[in-house]
Amino acid sequence: MIDKSNDAGEVGSPLLTILKLAASSILLWSAFSTIHNSVTTDLPLLPHRRLTQEMIGDTVPTYMTNLMDDLKERKKLMEDTPPDEVKYWFEYPGPLQKYFYRFSKSRGKGDYFEGRDDSGVTSARFMDDTLGNKAYRDFLMETTVPDNELSQHSRLLENCLAMGSPARPDMGKGTLWHKWFGKKEPPAAASLDRCRVLFTINTVGAGRGTVMLWETNPPAIHAQAPSPWVSEQETAATHLERNLKEIDAMCATGQIAARVQILVCEPIPGKWTEWMDSQLVNCGGKPAASDAKSFADGIKVEERPSPIQVVVVASASTADTCHDLKSGFVEKRMQDLVIAPPFLGDGKIKTKNPAVKTTHPDLISSDDHDLYVGMKWSSLVTARAVHGFLQASADLAAAAASPTNKNPSKLEKGADGVSVFLNSSPSSPFLVPSFARVSYVSEENSKVAKWRMHGDFFHPAAWEVCKDSYDMTWIPDSLSGAGGINSICRSKGDASAQSRKLMSGEDCGQWWVYMAEEQMPTTPEVYANEVTSPLVQGGSNFIWMFTERQRREVVKFKICNHEQKDSKEECGQAPQAVMPLGNLESFLINFTPNTALGKKHLSGRRPGYSREADREQERETVRERKQLKGQEDIEKALFDYTVYPAALFHKDATIKAARARDEVLTKTKDKESYGPQTVKSSYYDVTITKPREATVAWCQMIARKGLCVLYSDYFRTSNDRRCKEACGTKKNWTKIDK
């Protein structure tokens, strides 16, 4: 266990520092100088396959077979059913899910509702499959893959290596790396060199009821009886266990090497450290013994290499502050550990090389990593979220490196009001993919659960953002293919489908949700955010990610701001949060205790605060009408609580983007006409009386499940354009026939 109670980190020996500086400088400036320029796909020689972009065209890859069969079944269902018998739920075929909302002592089992979660959000409660959902698990764990599809199966690794640290681990025989990962893994895309991911988990507030989690016993691993009923609020152990299970499954794919840093305020019992280590067998942990006393005795984790490291971030004098959820103390320590700016402690800048970390060398966060994940124990992390983040980061880097975006003045002259161009100029925004949390209704209150149900569906909802929290923007050339940062928006002049589309003048890029406000949680976290702001404007403090390249850019930004305390304009723009529209649900992270909805925001600290005056005027209008029964309750529901369902988030974002283009493309506006006049969303701009046509519903399901990115080669480079709107890659939407 590492005690990091002092603010200042220890610097290693002078010789080690010099060697690190020399090696990092050579590799850094030759391959990854900045996020905005010198973008390259050339990497050091690595012991894994280097794959090239396979333009699909008319070919249907094997991983699309199940989806094509699903489309046939959807169409057949519509065709074989008499029109008057077609039901609304035909659009959402899929297995029924059980929503357990309480435990019945009299019957000795849980009570549940049955329905379908059509949101596409990964839920710890509804989904037993790790890695995000069944499609992600089957795809990433596939053992037999055709050679021409290996690029798609290893896309996570390729993007990670391109955006990660150029310094690679020693993988020779006899090394710890070879001991942990040297055995050939079953998945076809497995590699000896892996994406090194550091998960830093804030465990403050984790407990069982009012008892701190570490004062209880870890869950039994080799229990003989079935697992007992455990409610979502009873203990944080179930949520920590699910996250460790997800991380272990990532290592099992053969593409990720995970290390986990557990942040605590005080030292914790060794049995918990042993238990956490035993959950990460595929990452290098030791399996738990089969006897009941497996964590009572035995070799301690501190005496052998382990993927787990427990870090005490407080001293005796700061322990109370550390436990205070309003203080933002641990959020700040987590940022310092991960970002590692060189002026920690005494405020003196020890080095200006962002590749060199001056934090204590015993901390695993001081090692080289490719991806950093900062999260709270209550946020569910999955391979789907990691995959989506890496692809989105590669897409943004491809846009920044695009030759067509190099002339800022020309781009600004031709601006259309919705496009944002990324390039190497100082004015170019520094965009970082970010996340928002969503919660399901707690099973503790059956009335609330029934109230939140809508037909046969469950609706996870955000509470930290609303419709006014974001704008929509089109980023040209923001599509990357195989081999790391490799733009597919450049015509190669060949006969491929992608080249033909580009030569015909088709727009190439994708739509992004551009966060215009800071996220606004409820108390006590809203106070923690005010003390320690998220690293990314509009991002979350409770689930965030950075690649090594992005981390170095943040370090340079922080060094500049530290030096230019009076004049910070020269430092460029702070990181700005964005989310890809076509993969939005992968960036909506389940708040696993599911207790967030129905909590009242503090006055002046709620989503949509930029329109606070307008909102108060709307509330006053509702008061004046006094036309509805239960007026006061309706008013409170509308204005005092934020419940923003994931499906509504996707709809609002799509409509905003479609209306933005309609505004630009409509030359002569009909003032008496309501709604779009030139272009529309083919999925949302319809009158719903029956299910939508099978194909558009099929495409929407693909987007909600994150398959536009998982199967990106097909949806980005094939001749099949049916799902371009749903995947967020069609700029001008669907033309309205007049």
Secondary structure, 3 states (H helix, E strand, C coil): CEECCCCCCCCCCHHHHHHHHHHHHHHHHHHCCCCCCCCCCCCCCCCCCCCCCCCCECCCCHHHHHHHHHHHHHHHHHHHCCHHHCCHHHHCCCCCEEEEEEEECCCCEEEEEEEECCCCCCCCCCCCCCCCCHHHHHHHCCCCCCHHHHHHHCHHHHHHHHHCCCCCCCCCCCCHHHHHHCCCCCCCCCCCCCEEEEEEEECCCCEECCEEHHHCCCCCCCCCCCCCCCCCCCECHHHHHHHHHHHHHHHHCCCEEEEEEEEECCCCCHHHHHHHHHCCHHHCCCCCCCCCCCCCCCCCHHHCCCCEEEEECCCCCCHHHHHCCCCCHHHHHHHHHHHCCCCCCCCCCCCCCCCCCCCCCCCHHHCCCCEEEEEECCECCCHHHHHHHHHHHHHHHHHHCCHHHCCHHHHHHCCCCCECCCCCCCCCCCEEECCEEEECCCCCCHHHHHHHCECCECCCEECCCCHHHEEEEEEECCCECCCCCCECCCCCCCCCHHHHHHHCCCCCEEEEEEECCCCCCCCCHHHHHHHCCCCCECCCCCEEEEEHHHHHHHHHHHHHHHHCCCCCHHHCCCCEEEEEHHHHHHHEEEECCCCCCCCCCECCECCCHHHHHHHHHHHHHHHHHCCCCCHHHHHHHHHCCCCEEHHHHHHHHHHHHHHHHHHHHCCCCCCCCCCCCCEECCCCCCCCCCCCCHHHHHHHHHHHCCHHHHCHHHHHHECCCCCCCCCCCCCCCEECCC
